Amino acid sequence: MGAGHSHTPQGHPEPTPRALAARKKANWILAAVLVPLTLLTIAAMVLLWPSGSKEGIKLSSPYAAAPGVSFDTGKIQRVVVGNCTDDAAQPGAPTGSGQGAAPGQASQCTFAYTEPDKGGNPVKVVINPDVAKSHGVKIGDNIRYLNLSKAQGAAAQGTPAYVFVDFVRTLPIILLAVLYAVVVIAVARWRGLRALIGLAGAYAVLVSFILPGLVEGKPPLLLAIVGSTVIMIGVLYFAHGFTARTSTALLGTIFGLGITAALAAWATDAANLAGVGNHDAATLANVSDHISISGIILCGLIISGLGVLNDVTITQSSAVWELWELAPGTSARKLFSSAMRIGRDHIASTVYTIAFAYAGAALPILIIVMLYERPLGDALTSAELSEEVIRTLVGSIGLVLAIPVTTLIAVLVVKATGLKGAGTTPDDGARPPAVVRESVATVGASPDGRLPDGSAEPAPESRRGRRAAQPAQHG
C-alpha cells in the first residue's frame, strides 16, 4: 500500500535499510487485508452494475415543454404590483383568490417586466405568490419563465402568457465553486487539488452506479456498502497517497461503514421508515414498482455519514504516526492512550457537527413541528423528524466506534515494524535528538522522569543553547 511517508522531513536523515524493511513489512500486512477486500468490492460492483434501462419508468418532467411552449430566460427591468385582473391569474389560483384579497376585492399580483435573453421587447411575467411573499424579485434578477404566448388555447383559458418558474443561479454558484477550489488549493496545495478531483470521482460513482441501481431495484444495502467502499478507496488514496497511514484510515473507515450499514438496516425496519409525508418519496413511489422508498432511505443513512467518517479516521491514523515519530520508544498501550485523548476531543466536536448539520437542513420541518405544539417525544418520533433523528444517531454511532478501532489498527501497524525509532537517527538507535525528546517528554514519560524508551529525560537547556545545538544534531 505504499511507503509510510512520501518524503523525508527536513533535518532528518534518509531512512536506513532496517527502517525501509520495517515499513515494507507493515505495508505487506495492510496489503494482505486490503487487496482481497478491494478485489471483492470491484467484483461486487461489476455484478451489481445497473443496465441503465428506464423501461417502465412513468415520470413526466415538469421541464418538458408542450408544443408551442418554451422555457425562456431574461433579466428583470421593472417590478410592479397590481390587480390580478390586469392579467390572467396564476394557473390554479383563480382571480379573487390571490395574495390576501378580502371577499369582493380584487387580489394583488406581482408582475416583473423582463427583457428576454434571446432579444425582443420586455414581457410581463407573473410571479408566483409564494415567491413574491417569501423572497420577492427585484430589478436585475435573472429568472427563468414559461412562455405560453404561442400555446394553443392558452389565451382562451385565461392562462397568463408568461409565468415565473425559477431564478437563474448559474453565476453565483460558479463564483462560489471557483472560490472554494481556490481556497482549498491555496491552503492544501496539491493534496487539496487531488481531494477535489476525488470528490468529482465520488459523485461519478453515485450518479452512474448507486442512483441507477436504486431505480432498477438492486439491493439497496449492497449498493450502499459497495458504492461507499469504492468511493472511500478512491478518495482516500487519491487525496492522501498510497501510504501506510492512509491504508490504516481506510480499514477504520470500512469498519465504521460496516457498523453504520448494520445499524441503518436494523433501524429502517424497526422504526418503519417509509418516507410517509415526503412529497419526493410519494412521487418516486408512483414512478416504478421497482423503486423501494425504504431502500432509498437505508442507502441515504449509510452515504450521509461518509464524509465525517473519513475525516475522523484519517485524523486518528495521522495522530498515531506523528506521536510515534516524536516518541518512537512509546509502548503500544501508551501510544493508544495518547492518540485516544485526541480521538475523544474529535468525537465530541464531530458529534455536534453531525447533529447541527442535519438540524440546519431540516429547519423548515423543525419550525412546522414547533408550530404544531406537539410533545417533544411525539415530534422526534414523527414521520417528519424520525428519519433525521435516526440518521444522526446511526451516523454518530458508526463514527464513535470507528475512532478506537482506527487508533488500534494504527498502533498495531506502527508496532509491527518491530523497531524503535526506525529511520530517525543515522545509526538506527532508539534515541531521538535531544530537542525532540524534550518537546515530547509528556507523550509517555513515566513519573520518574524517564522517557518511554527507558532513557532519562534531558536536562533543561537555555533557548540559545538549544538553537546552537540543533545544527549539530540534525546536520
C-alpha positions in Angstrom: 0.0 0.0 0.0 3.0 2.3 -0.5 5.6 3.6 1.8 4.8 5.1 5.1 6.0 8.5 4.1 6.2 10.3 0.8 9.3 12.3 1.7 12.0 12.6 4.4 11.3 15.5 6.8 13.8 18.4 6.7 16.6 17.9 9.1 16.2 14.1 9.4 18.4 11.5 7.6 17.3 9.2 4.9 15.6 6.0 6.2 18.0 3.2 6.9 17.7 -0.3 5.4 16.2 -1.6 8.6 13.6 1.2 8.6 12.7 0.5 5.0 12.4 -3.1 5.7 10.1 -2.4 8.7 7.9 -0.1 6.6 7.7 -2.8 3.9 6.6 -5.3 6.5 3.8 -3.0 7.7 2.7 -2.4 4.1 2.6 -6.1 3.4 0.4 -6.6 6.5 -2.1 -4.0 5.2 -2.0 -5.2 1.7 -2.9 -8.8 2.8 -6.1 -7.4 4.1 -6.9 -4.6 1.7 -6.1 -6.1 -1.6 -8.6 -9.1 -1.3 -11.2 -6.6 0.1 -10.7 -4.3 -2.9 -10.9 -7.1 -5.4 -14.1 -8.4 -3.7 -15.6 -4.9 -3.8 -14.8 -4.5 -7.5 -16.3 -7.9 -8.3 -19.5 -7.0 -6.4 -19.6 -3.6 -8.2 -19.4 -5.4 -11.6 -22.2 -7.8 -10.6 -24.5 -5.0 -9.3 -23.7 -2.6 -12.2 -27.1 -1.2 -13.4 -28.1 -1.7 -17.1 -29.2 1.9 -17.4 -32.6 0.9 -18.8 -35.5 3.2 -17.8 -38.2 0.8 -19.1 -41.4 1.0 -17.0 -40.5 4.4 -15.6 -43.6 6.7 -15.6 -42.4 10.2 -14.8 -43.2 13.3 -16.8 -40.6 16.0 -16.4 -42.0 19.4 -15.3 -39.4 21.0 -17.6 -40.6 19.2 -20.7 -42.4 21.9 -22.7 -45.6 21.1 -24.6 -46.0 22.1 -28.3 -45.8 25.8 -28.6 -44.4 26.2 -25.1 -40.8 27.1 -24.2 -38.7 27.9 -21.2 -37.0 31.3 -21.6 -34.6 33.3 -19.5 -34.3 37.1 -19.0 -33.4 39.9 -16.7 -36.0 41.8 -14.8 -36.3 45.5 -15.7 -39.2 46.6 -13.6 -41.4 45.1 -10.9 -45.0 46.2 -10.3 -47.8 45.1 -8.1 -51.3 45.4 -9.4 -54.7 43.7 -9.6 -54.6 40.2 -10.9 -57.5 41.1 -13.3 -54.9 43.2 -15.2 -53.5 39.9 -16.4 -54.6 36.3 -16.2 -54.4 34.7 -12.8 -51.7 32.2 -11.8 -52.7 28.7 -13.0 -54.6 27.0 -10.3 -55.3 30.3 -8.5 -58.5 32.0 -9.9 -58.9 35.7 -9.8 -60.1 36.9 -6.5 -58.4 34.2 -4.5 -54.9 35.6 -4.7 -52.5 37.1 -2.2 -54.6 38.0 0.8 -57.5 39.6 -1.0 -60.7 40.1 1.0 -64.0 38.8 -0.2 -65.3 41.0 -3.0 -62.0 42.7 -3.6 -59.6 42.0 -6.5 -56.4 40.2 -5.5 -53.0 41.7 -5.8 -50.4 40.0 -8.1 -46.7 40.8 -8.7 -45.5 41.3 -12.3 -42.0 41.5 -13.5 -41.3 43.2 -16.8 -38.4 41.1 -18.1 -36.1 41.6 -21.1 -35.6 38.2 -22.8 -32.1 37.0 -23.2 -32.9 35.9 -26.8 -33.9 39.5 -27.6 -37.1 41.4 -28.2 -39.4 43.6 -26.2 -39.8 43.1 -22.4 -42.5 40.7 -21.4 -44.9 40.8 -18.4 -44.1 37.7 -16.2 -46.5 36.7 -13.4 -44.5 36.0 -10.2 -45.7 33.1 -8.0 -47.5 34.4 -4.9 -45.2 32.3 -2.6 -42.0 33.6 -4.2 -43.3 37.2 -4.1 -44.1 36.8 -0.4 -41.1 34.8 0.9 -38.2 36.3 -1.2 -39.6 38.6 -3.8 -38.0 39.7 -7.0 -36.0 42.9 -7.8 -34.6 44.7 -10.7 -31.6 43.0 -12.2 -32.6 39.4 -11.2 -32.1 36.8 -13.8 -35.2 34.5 -14.0 -36.4 31.5 -16.0 -40.1 31.7 -17.1 -42.6 29.7 -19.0 -43.5 31.2 -22.4 -47.1 30.3 -23.2 -47.7 33.1 -25.7 -47.8 30.6 -28.6 -49.6 27.8 -26.9 -52.9 26.8 -28.4 -55.9 27.7 -26.3 -53.9 29.4 -23.6 -55.5 32.8 -24.0 -59.0 31.3 -24.2 -58.4 29.5 -20.9 -57.3 32.7 -19.1 -53.8 31.5 -18.6 -51.1 34.2 -18.3 -48.7 34.4 -21.3 -45.5 34.4 -19.2 -45.2 32.6 -15.8 -42.3 32.6 -13.4 -40.5 29.2 -13.0 -37.2 29.8 -11.1 -34.3 32.1 -10.6 -31.1 31.6 -12.8 -28.4 30.9 -10.3 -25.6 29.9 -12.6 -23.2 32.9 -11.9 -23.3 32.9 -8.1 -22.9 29.1 -7.9 -19.9 29.2 -10.4 -18.3 32.0 -8.4 -18.7 30.1 -5.1 -17.3 26.9 -6.7 -14.3 28.8 -8.1 -13.7 30.5 -4.7 -14.0 27.1 -2.9 -11.5 25.5 -5.3 -9.1 28.4 -5.0 -9.2 28.4 -1.1 -8.8 24.6 -0.9 -5.8 24.5 -3.4 -4.2 27.6 -1.8 -4.2 26.0 1.7 -3.9 22.3 0.9 -2.0 22.7 -2.4 -1.6 19.6 -4.5 -3.4 17.5 -1.8 -6.3 19.8 -2.0 -6.4 19.6 -5.8 -6.4 15.8 -5.5 -9.2 15.9 -3.0 -11.4 18.0 -5.3 -10.7 15.5 -8.2 -11.5 12.7 -5.9 -14.8 14.4 -4.9 -15.7 14.5 -8.6 -15.0 10.8 -8.9 -17.1 10.1 -5.8 -20.1 11.9 -7.4 -19.5 9.9 -10.6 -19.9 6.7 -8.7 -23.0 8.0 -7.0 -24.6 9.1 -10.3 -23.6 6.2 -12.5 -23.8 3.3 -10.0 -25.8 3.9 -6.9 -28.7 6.0 -8.2 -29.4 3.9 -11.3 -29.1 0.8 -9.2 -31.8 2.1 -6.8 -34.1 2.9 -9.7 -33.7 -0.7 -11.1 -34.4 -2.3 -7.7 -30.9 -3.6 -6.9 -30.4 -4.5 -3.2 -30.0 -1.1 -1.5 -27.8 -2.3 1.3 -25.3 -3.9 -1.1 -25.4 -0.9 -3.3 -24.6 1.4 -0.4 -21.8 -0.7 1.0 -20.2 -1.5 -2.3 -20.5 2.1 -3.7 -19.4 3.7 -0.4 -16.3 1.4 -0.2 -15.3 2.2 -3.8 -15.7 5.9 -3.1 -13.6 5.7 0.1 -10.9 3.7 -1.6 -10.6 6.1 -4.4 -10.9 9.3 -2.4 -8.5 8.3 0.4 -5.7 7.0 -1.8 -6.1 9.7 -4.4 -6.1 12.6 -1.9 -3.6 11.2 0.7 -1.4 8.9 -1.4 -0.6 5.2 -1.1 0.8 5.3 2.4 0.5 3.0 5.4 -1.4 5.6 7.4 -3.9 6.0 4.5 -4.4 2.3 4.4 -4.9 2.3 8.2 -7.5 5.0 7.9 -9.2 3.1 5.1 -9.5 0.0 7.3 -11.0 2.1 10.1 -13.4 3.7 7.6 -14.6 0.4 6.3 -15.2 -0.8 9.8 -17.2 2.3 10.6 -19.1 1.9 7.4 -20.0 -1.7 8.2 -21.3 -0.6 11.7 -23.3 2.2 10.1 -24.8 -0.1 7.5 -25.8 -2.8 10.0 -27.5 -0.2 12.3 -29.1 1.6 9.3 -30.6 -1.7 8.1 -32.0 -2.5 11.5 -33.3 1.0 12.2 -35.0 1.3 8.8 -37.0 -1.8 9.5 -37.5 -1.4 13.3 -38.6 2.2 13.0 -40.7 1.6 9.9 -39.1 4.4 7.9 -41.3 4.5 4.8 -40.9 8.2 3.7 -44.5 8.9 4.6 -45.4 12.6 4.2 -42.4 13.3 1.9 -43.6 14.7 -1.4 -40.5 13.5 -3.3 -40.9 10.0 -1.8 -44.5 9.9 -2.8 -43.5 10.9 -6.4 -40.9 8.1 -6.6 -43.3 5.5 -5.2 -45.6 6.1 -8.2 -42.8 6.2 -10.7 -41.9 2.5 -10.8 -42.8 -0.8 -9.0 -39.0 -1.5 -8.7 -38.2 1.6 -6.5 -38.3 1.0 -2.8 -38.6 4.1 -0.7 -37.4 2.4 2.5 -34.4 1.1 0.4 -33.6 4.7 -0.7 -33.8 5.9 2.9 -31.5 3.0 4.0 -29.0 3.9 1.3 -29.1 7.6 2.4 -28.5 6.7 6.0 -25.2 5.0 5.0 -24.0 7.5 2.5 -24.7 10.6 4.6 -22.0 9.8 7.2 -19.2 9.0 4.8 -17.5 12.5 4.8 -17.3 12.8 8.6 -16.3 9.2 9.0 -13.4 9.7 6.6 -12.4 12.8 8.4 -12.0 11.2 11.8 -10.3 8.1 10.6 -7.6 9.9 8.6 -7.0 12.2 11.5 -6.6 9.4 14.0 -4.3 7.5 11.8 -2.1 10.6 11.3 -2.2 11.3 15.0 -0.8 7.8 15.8 2.0 8.2 13.2 3.0 11.6 14.4 3.1 10.6 18.1 5.2 7.6 17.3 7.6 9.5 15.2 8.1 12.0 18.0 8.5 9.3 20.7 9.4 6.1 18.9 10.0 4.2 22.1 6.5 4.7 23.4 4.7 1.4 24.4 1.7 0.3 22.4 -0.6 0.9 25.4 0.7 4.5 26.0 0.6 5.3 22.3 -3.0 4.1 22.1 -3.9 6.2 25.2 -2.2 9.3 23.8 -4.0 9.0 20.5 -7.4 8.3 22.1 -7.1 11.6 24.0 -7.0 13.3 20.7 -9.8 11.0 19.5 -12.1 11.8 22.4 -11.9 15.5 21.6 -12.6 14.7 18.0 -15.6 12.6 19.0 -17.2 15.4 21.0 -16.8 18.1 18.3 -17.8 15.8 15.4 -21.0 14.6 17.1 -22.0 18.2 17.3 -21.1 18.7 13.6 -23.4 15.8 12.5 -26.3 16.9 14.7 -26.1 20.6 13.7 -25.7 19.7 10.0 -28.9 17.7 10.0 -30.8 20.2 12.1 -29.8 23.0 9.7 -31.0 21.0 6.7 -34.3 20.3 8.4 -35.1 23.8 9.8 -38.3 24.2 7.8 -39.6 20.9 9.2 -38.5 21.8 12.7 -40.4 25.1 12.6 -43.5 23.4 11.3 -43.3 20.8 14.1 -42.7 23.5 16.7 -45.8 25.4 15.5 -47.9 22.2 15.9 -47.1 22.4 19.6 -46.7 18.6 19.9 -45.0 17.0 22.8 -41.2 16.6 22.2 -41.3 12.8 22.2 -44.1 12.7 19.6 -42.3 15.3 17.5 -39.0 13.4 17.5 -40.6 10.1 16.6 -43.0 11.6 14.0 -42.8 10.8 10.3 -41.4 14.3 9.6 -38.4 14.1 12.0 -37.7 10.4 12.7 -35.6 10.0 9.6 -33.3 12.9 10.6 -33.1 11.7 14.2 -32.2 8.1 13.1 -29.7 9.5 10.6 -27.9 11.4 13.3 -27.8 8.5 15.8 -26.7 5.9 13.3 -24.0 8.1 11.8 -22.7 9.1 15.2 -22.5 5.5 16.5 -20.5 4.4 13.5 -18.3 7.4 13.8 -17.6 6.9 17.5 -16.8 3.2 17.2 -14.5 3.9 14.2 -12.2 6.1 16.2 -10.8 3.5 18.7 -10.7 0.8 16.0 -8.7 3.0 13.7 -6.4 4.0 16.5 -5.9 0.4 17.5 -5.1 -0.6 13.9 -2.7 2.3 13.5 -0.9 1.3 16.7 -0.6 -2.3 15.7 0.8 -1.4 12.3 3.3 1.0 13.8 4.4 -1.5 16.3 4.5 -4.3 13.6 7.7 -2.6 12.3 9.4 -4.1 15.3 11.9 -1.1 15.6 12.3 1.8 17.9 12.9 5.0 16.1 13.5 3.3 12.7 14.9 5.8 10.3 15.0 8.6 13.0 18.7 8.5 13.7 21.6 7.7 11.4 22.7 4.7 13.4 19.3 3.1 13.8 19.4 3.8 17.6 16.3 4.3 19.6 17.3 7.7 21.0 15.8 10.7 19.0 17.5 14.1 19.1 17.5 15.8 22.5 15.4 18.7 21.3 12.7 16.4 20.0 12.9 14.2 23.2 12.4 17.3 25.3 9.4 18.5 23.4 7.6 15.2 23.5 8.5 14.1 27.0 4.9 14.4 28.0 3.7 11.9 25.4 4.6 8.9 27.5 7.1 9.9 30.2 7.0 7.9 33.4 6.6 9.6 36.8 10.3 9.3 37.5 11.1 11.5 34.5 12.2 8.7 32.1 11.0 8.6 28.5 9.2 5.6 27.0 12.4 4.1 25.7 13.8 3.9 29.3 16.3 6.8 28.9 16.5 9.7 31.2 14.8 13.0 30.3 17.3 15.5 29.0 18.4 18.3 31.4 16.9 21.7 30.8 18.9 23.9 28.5 18.7 27.5 27.6 16.8 28.5 24.5 20.1 29.9 23.0 21.9 26.6 23.8 19.2 24.5 22.1 19.3 26.7 19.0 23.1 26.3 18.9 22.9 22.6 19.3 20.3 22.0 16.5 22.7 22.1 13.5 24.9 19.5 15.1 22.0 17.3 15.9 20.3 17.5 12.6 23.1 18.2 10.2 
